[in-house]
Amino acid sequence: MQIPQATINPLFPVQAISTETKSKLATCSDDMGQLTNDYRNLPTVALRTMRILKRVGNDRRTSAANHPADGSAAFVLAETIYNEMIAVMDGFADLRQEDFDLAEVKTQIVFPVAHYLAHPETSDQFVKPLFVSGAPGIGKTTLLMLLDEALYRLNLPVSMSCRGMVASGNVVGYFSQKPVLHVTPLSLFSTPTAVLSARDWNNVLRHWTFDEDTASESDSALLDLMERLQGKVVIVDEAELEGYVYFSELLAQHGILVILSSNLAQDQLHLAPDHVRVIALRGLDHRQGDIARVCLPNAPHPIFDLFAVNHYDIETFYGVPITRAEIDGRVLAYLDWSRLENQPLMKGDFAACFTESGAAAILLDSVPFFAEISAESVGLNFLGHLSRFVNFVDAIHDCRLPLLIRGTNPHPLDSRTVGTQLQQVLADYDQRTGGQYGQVAWIEWTRGLSRLRSREALNRSIRLST
């Protein structure tokens, strides 16, 4: 049953969005919608969100100069949050302060967060999202999980983290008759946080606000969601494609701070400076490992061949076809890429499959992306397959699972140059089509490569033979 309307407390008066804002959002919506429809085959919330914005969004562009505030409270809170982050970090032997760009984090992230939290009276203003960019593996997501953990532990005066809403992985939402929405909260080692992917947060938005009975968006449901997020810091990972416009702009309009993490470099960002604050972090890739020991060539292998010889039954979990076998007391799940590449599977589907199947390690066979790929073979279909593979790797990473891949490439990979052959191929595609889909795919691919490297240590930990 729907929550009674009388319990909803509208936070803001309904106003019209400015023509300039509407134009910018419409342009972004068109671009993203084309990308989604062309090759990702993902359900888009673009048009729905744009309609919500038109109805209930507020064009809050009031300058901070018009709302002077005493900075002492924010300064004290910033020091408190930063010190708590350091305390959390010191509690994990695998995290070293010198490995992170902490000076930049304190000044560019923690202080804006503290100012936002210390001055709730400015919630009727547009709050610029913080867009944290940098190369894969330098610790951006880890730092944001540390921030979330610090906010959760401090609990001053109420929880400033969204953990109570999403950390369980099950989001109920506004409409009680809807089934639970499954999301994949990122974990700081074994602790689930409130950090979700851009796709998961967009799914939360749609799940919370879309009324299935009327097949339309519910203004009261949206206001309910905004009320629950007021005074909290919403942290979004993997914001390369869909993380900014739909979800972040909406929350920013309602005075809610969003922090996004992305592998995009500064010269690849084309966001209006009045809509977002870009923060560039630097560092080395912390995800050490020999990817050649994770991604194997097309050759006989005792574990892979075990599944071929025994002809185990194929089971389906959340639309993902897998074969399972218990080896040395652990459940191994075997997947064949040829059965996955054309399926409309997203990261959440893979993550739910891995969890439900009880797999302790994953084998993926017949992966073609490490073989030679000609420029002529790259089209929207190929980009869709590549994106799905990255979704698979992202789910493996978020679930902290060991992974062994057997590719179609005939020879072992060179760990120094693995995957780089795609860079020029994707650049050629963009030149041929006059678009940027190839560049986006390259950014996602580099994130996937970084996460694949880190599997070697996990594979060794359970003696998954290479």
ZAMARGU-4260 file (C-alpha; in steps of 0.2 Angstrom, whole numbers, plus 5000, padded with zeros to 4 digits):
<rodrens>
0) 5000/5000/5000 | 5006/5017/4996 | 5011/5029/5010 | 4997/5041/5014 | 4999/5057/5005
5) 4996/5067/5021 | 5012/5060/5028 | 5022/5068/5014 | 5030/5085/5019 | 5034/5095/5003
10) 5051/5102/5005 | 5051/5115/4992 | 5039/5126/4982 | 5036/5120/4964 | 5044/5132/4952
15) 5049/5131/4933 | 5066/5126/4928 | 5075/5140/4918 | 5076/5139/4899 | 5095/5138/4900
20) 5095/5123/4912 | 5081/5114/4902 | 5091/5116/4886 | 5106/5109/4894 | 5097/5094/4902
25) 5088/5090/4886 | 5104/5090/4876 | 5112/5078/4888 | 5096/5067/4888 | 5096/5066/4869
30) 5115/5061/4869 | 5113/5048/4883 | 5097/5041/4876 | 5105/5038/4859 | 5120/5029/4867
35) 5108/5019/4878 | 5097/5014/4864 | 5111/5011/4852 | 5123/4999/4861 | 5121/4997/4879
40) 5103/4990/4879 | 5100/4997/4896 | 5083/5003/4903 | 5085/5022/4903 | 5077/5034/4916
45) 5082/5049/4905 | 5065/5054/4899 | 5056/5050/4915 | 5068/5060/4925 | 5067/5075/4913
50) 5048/5075/4916 | 5051/5075/4934 | 5063/5089/4933 | 5050/5099/4923 | 5037/5096/4936
55) 5045/5098/4953 | 5063/5104/4950 | 5068/5121/4956 | 5081/5132/4947 | 5091/5136/4962
60) 5106/5146/4957 | 5107/5158/4972 | 5125/5163/4974 | 5133/5158/4991 | 5138/5177/4993
65) 5119/5180/4996 | 5120/5168/5010 | 5134/5172/5021 | 5138/5159/5034 | 5151/5157/5048
70) 5164/5145/5042 | 5170/5140/5060 | 5157/5126/5062 | 5162/5119/5045 | 5180/5120/5049
75) 5178/5111/5065 | 5167/5098/5057 | 5180/5096/5042 | 5194/5092/5055 | 5182/5080/5064
80) 5178/5071/5048 | 5195/5070/5041 | 5202/5064/5058 | 5189/5050/5058 | 5194/5045/5040
85) 5212/5043/5045 | 5207/5033/5060 | 5197/5022/5049 | 5211/5020/5037 | 5223/5016/5051
90) 5212/5001/5056 | 5216/4992/5039 | 5233/4985/5037 | 5232/4986/5018 | 5229/5005/5018
95) 5243/5016/5019 | 5241/5035/5020 | 5256/5038/5008 | 5247/5029/4994 | 5233/5042/4993
100) 5231/5060/4988 | 5225/5065/5006 | 5230/5083/5005 | 5219/5086/4990 | 5205/5075/4998
105) 5205/5086/5013 | 5204/5103/5005 | 5194/5098/4989 | 5182/5085/4996 | 5181/5085/5015
110) 5179/5104/5017 | 5165/5106/5004 | 5156/5091/5013 | 5158/5099/5030 | 5152/5116/5024
115) 5136/5107/5016 | 5133/5097/5032 | 5136/5112/5044 | 5124/5124/5035 | 5108/5114/5032
120) 5099/5131/5031 | 5106/5132/5013 | 5096/5117/5007 | 5085/5127/4996 | 5100/5131/4985
125) 5108/5122/4971 | 5122/5112/4978 | 5136/5108/4966 | 5140/5090/4964 | 5159/5086/4967
130) 5165/5076/4952 | 5181/5066/4957 | 5191/5061/4942 | 5208/5052/4940 | 5216/5036/4932
135) 5209/5019/4937 | 5216/5011/4953 | 5223/5026/4962 | 5210/5024/4976 | 5196/5036/4972
140) 5182/5024/4977 | 5192/5018/4992 | 5194/5036/4998 | 5175/5039/4996 | 5171/5023/5005
145) 5182/5029/5019 | 5172/5046/5019 | 5156/5036/5020 | 5162/5025/5034 | 5168/5041/5044
150) 5151/5049/5041 | 5142/5034/5047 | 5153/5032/5063 | 5152/5050/5068 | 5133/5050/5066
155) 5132/5069/5071 | 5118/5074/5074 | 5110/5061/5064 | 5117/5049/5051 | 5125/5059/5037
160) 5127/5043/5026 | 5114/5034/5016 | 5119/5018/5023 | 5103/5014/5031 | 5094/5016/5014
165) 5105/5005/5003 | 5119/4995/5013 | 5108/4980/5015 | 5107/4978/4996 | 5088/4978/4996
170) 5079/4995/4993 | 5061/4994/4997 | 5056/5012/4991 | 5040/5022/4992 | 5028/5010/4984
175) 5026/4995/4996 | 5018/4984/4983 | 5034/4984/4972 | 5046/4970/4974 | 5062/4974/4983
180) 5076/4982/4972 | 5092/4974/4973 | 5108/4985/4972 | 5126/4981/4975 | 5134/4992/4989
185) 5152/4993/4988 | 5161/4986/5003 | 5176/4993/5012 | 5184/4976/5014 | 5170/4967/5023
190) 5159/4982/5027 | 5145/4987/5015 | 5145/5006/5013 | 5132/5018/5005 | 5143/5019/4989
195) 5133/5013/4974 | 5137/5014/4955 | 5129/5027/4945 | 5118/5014/4937 | 5112/5008/4954
200) 5108/5025/4960 | 5098/5029/4944 | 5088/5012/4947 | 5084/5018/4965 | 5078/5034/4958
205) 5066/5025/4946 | 5061/5012/4958 | 5056/5025/4971 | 5047/5038/4960 | 5039/5028/4946
210) 5021/5023/4950 | 5017/5006/4941 | 4999/5008/4943 | 4998/5025/4934 | 5013/5022/4923
215) 5019/5039/4928 | 5031/5047/4940 | 5024/5052/4957 | 5028/5069/4963 | 5025/5064/4981
220) 5036/5049/4979 | 5050/5060/4973 | 5048/5073/4987 | 5048/5058/4999 | 5065/5052/4992
225) 5072/5070/4993 | 5067/5072/5011 | 5075/5056/5016 | 5091/5061/5007 | 5092/5079/5014
230) 5107/5082/5025 | 5116/5066/5018 | 5130/5064/5007 | 5126/5053/4991 | 5141/5045/4984
235) 5141/5038/4966 | 5154/5027/4958 | 5157/5023/4940 | 5150/5040/4934 | 5158/5039/4916
240) 5142/5038/4907 | 5126/5040/4917 | 5131/5047/4933 | 5129/5066/4932 | 5114/5072/4923
245) 5099/5061/4928 | 5102/5058/4946 | 5115/5071/4952 | 5107/5086/4944 | 5090/5081/4952
250) 5098/5080/4969 | 5108/5096/4967 | 5092/5105/4962 | 5085/5100/4979 | 5100/5105/4989
255) 5108/5088/4992 | 5127/5085/4989 | 5132/5072/4977 | 5150/5065/4975 | 5154/5056/4960
260) 5169/5046/4956 | 5175/5043/4938 | 5190/5038/4928 | 5187/5052/4916 | 5202/5064/4914
265) 5199/5083/4916 | 5201/5086/4897 | 5187/5073/4894 | 5175/5082/4905 | 5163/5094/4896
270) 5152/5099/4911 | 5146/5117/4914 | 5157/5124/4928 | 5141/5132/4937 | 5134/5114/4938
275) 5149/5104/4945 | 5165/5106/4954 | 5179/5095/4946 | 5192/5087/4958 | 5207/5079/4950
280) 5216/5066/4961 | 5233/5059/4956 | 5242/5043/4961 | 5249/5026/4955 | 5238/5011/4951
285) 5236/5002/4968 | 5229/4986/4959 | 5244/4977/4957 | 5245/4960/4949 | 5250/4950/4933
290) 5234/4951/4922 | 5242/4937/4911 | 5239/4925/4926 | 5221/4930/4926 | 5217/4930/4908
295) 5224/4915/4900 | 5226/4910/4881 | 5215/4898/4872 | 5223/4882/4877 | 5219/4866/4887
300) 5217/4870/4906 | 5213/4857/4919 | 5199/4867/4928 | 5191/4874/4912 | 5191/4857/4904
305) 5184/4849/4919 | 5167/4858/4915 | 5168/4853/4896 | 5172/4834/4900 | 5158/4832/4914
310) 5144/4841/4905 | 5137/4848/4920 | 5119/4855/4919 | 5117/4873/4915 | 5107/4883/4928
315) 5100/4901/4926 | 5101/4914/4940 | 5094/4931/4937 | 5095/4928/4918 | 5113/4922/4919
320) 5117/4905/4913 | 5130/4896/4923 | 5137/4879/4927 | 5142/4874/4945 | 5153/4861/4952
325) 5161/4859/4969 | 5180/4857/4969 | 5190/4855/4985 | 5175/4861/4995 | 5172/4877/4985
330) 5158/4880/4973 | 5166/4886/4956 | 5154/4894/4943 | 5158/4892/4925 | 5151/4904/4912
335) 5154/4904/4893 | 5155/4922/4885 | 5146/4916/4870 | 5130/4913/4880 | 5131/4930/4888
340) 5137/4943/4875 | 5119/4945/4867 | 5109/4945/4883 | 5103/4961/4891 | 5113/4958/4907
345) 5119/4972/4918 | 5131/4973/4933 | 5117/4970/4945 | 5111/4954/4936 | 5129/4947/4937
350) 5131/4952/4955 | 5114/4944/4960 | 5119/4929/4951 | 5136/4927/4959 | 5128/4929/4976
355) 5113/4918/4973 | 5123/4904/4966 | 5135/4904/4981 | 5150/4904/4970 | 5167/4905/4978
360) 5176/4909/4962 | 5171/4912/4944 | 5178/4905/4927 | 5174/4914/4911 | 5177/4905/4895
365) 5179/4911/4876 | 5182/4930/4879 | 5187/4938/4863 | 5193/4955/4868 | 5211/4951/4870
370) 5213/4944/4853 | 5217/4955/4837 | 5202/4966/4833 | 5201/4975/4817 | 5194/4993/4816
375) 5181/4987/4803 | 5174/4975/4815 | 5170/4988/4828 | 5152/4995/4828 | 5138/4997/4840
380) 5136/4979/4842 | 5154/4977/4847 | 5153/4991/4859 | 5138/4984/4868 | 5147/4967/4870
385) 5163/4976/4877 | 5152/4986/4889 | 5143/4970/4895 | 5160/4962/4898 | 5165/4977/4909
390) 5149/4976/4918 | 5154/4958/4922 | 5171/4963/4928 | 5163/4977/4939 | 5152/4964/4947
395) 5166/4952/4950 | 5176/4967/4958 | 5161/4973/4969 | 5158/4955/4975 | 5176/4953/4979
400) 5177/4936/4969 | 5192/4927/4962 | 5191/4926/4943 | 5200/4916/4929 | 5197/4920/4911
405) 5201/4910/4896 | 5201/4920/4880 | 5201/4917/4861 | 5219/4924/4859 | 5231/4910/4855
410) 5246/4916/4864 | 5249/4922/4882 | 5246/4941/4886 | 5260/4953/4888 | 5256/4961/4905
415) 5265/4977/4900 | 5254/4980/4884 | 5238/4970/4887 | 5222/4978/4881 | 5231/4993/4873
420) 5227/4987/4855 | 5209/4993/4858 | 5214/5011/4860 | 5218/5015/4842 | 5204/5004/4836
425) 5191/5013/4847 | 5199/5030/4842 | 5197/5025/4823 | 5179/5021/4827 | 5176/5039/4834
430) 5184/5047/4819 | 5174/5036/4807 | 5157/5040/4816 | 5161/5058/4822 | 5156/5053/4840
435) 5163/5049/4857 | 5157/5032/4860 | 5174/5024/4857 | 5182/5035/4869 | 5169/5031/4883
440) 5172/5012/4879 | 5191/5015/4881 | 5188/5023/4898 | 5177/5009/4904 | 5189/4996/4897
445) 5204/5003/4906 | 5194/5002/4922 | 5191/4984/4918 | 5209/4980/4915 | 5214/4988/4932
450) 5201/4977/4941 | 5207/4962/4932 | 5225/4964/4938 | 5219/4964/4956 | 5211/4946/4954
455) 5228/4938/4954 | 5230/4940/4972 | 5213/4934/4976 | 5216/4919/4964 | 5232/4915/4974
460) 5222/4916/4991 | 5211/4901/4986 | 5224/4893/4975 | 5214/4895/4959 | 5227/4887/4948
465) 5233/4896/4932
</rodrens>
